[in-house]
Amino acid sequence: MAVSLPACATEVMGGCAEARAVLETVLVSNAHDGATLRLADGRELRLAGVVAANALDGDAAAAAQATDALNQIAAGKSLTLYGGEGVRDRYGRLVAQAVLAGNDARWLQADLVAAGWLRVAPEASALPCVHALLDAENKARAARKGLWREARFAVIAADDLAALNAATGRFAVVEGVVHHIGETASRTYLDFGKRYRKDFTIVIPRAARRGFAAVGIDLKSLRGQRVRVRGVLFSSGGPAIEIRQPASLELLKDRGT
């Protein structure tokens, strides 16, 4: 399958504070999945800050398309890795931002997000380079590229409980107006309806509150704010997403009532 991938300006990487340090240059063997590469030395590289469709979620076709796209851009090529020294995921894979080495210096994450084959996932990595990637994702979604052509991957309305419950266990992007703010010693809850045991909720652990305050997000002031959140849906009475990274919560310009 031929996949057309847009070239993204590599200058964007220069503005990514999380990935300024060059780690190493590696040679790619092939793609393991849409967000993971097998390297020639036997290691695996997990692309930081993004998530691909997963065949285990019933998304085999979309998962295969993402893998094909990553293969086309990276198989047999040398990559320059950017990020933090020694960053690994729970499976022991390298985690980094990746740029094709040499004259064709293309940022893999940005190319694949812009083509609609990957979605931005700040919770997946401490190196998300999220602002540039969210911009690329917004443009891909508006143009209905890649995954965004399919209703299964569309942004879910926070009041669409049937769709939210059906997507339990999957990565999702959800949008709506915060109805109520609750707080306990251990968590902050952003509720999107009056029935907190049935309606959608964003859960923020206490340990993450300081990070939101550091970027100017006052969680207690979000009542009536339209937001977009991303993460893995789980059931906590009603559908919920837990976030720890402020970048997982987008404050949209229009406020609700």
Protein Blocks (a to p, Z undefined) as FASTA:
>chain_A
ZZddddddfklmmmmmklmpcfbdcddfbdfblmbccdfkopacddehiacddfklopmm
mmmmmmmmmmmmmgopacddeddehiacfkopacdddddehjklccfklmmmmnopaccd
fklpcblolmmmmmmmmmmmmnopajlmpmklmccdfklmmlmmmmgoiacddddddfbd
cddfkbccddfbfblmlmccddddfklmmmmmmnopafklmgoiacddddddddehiacd
ddfbfklpccdfbdcZZ
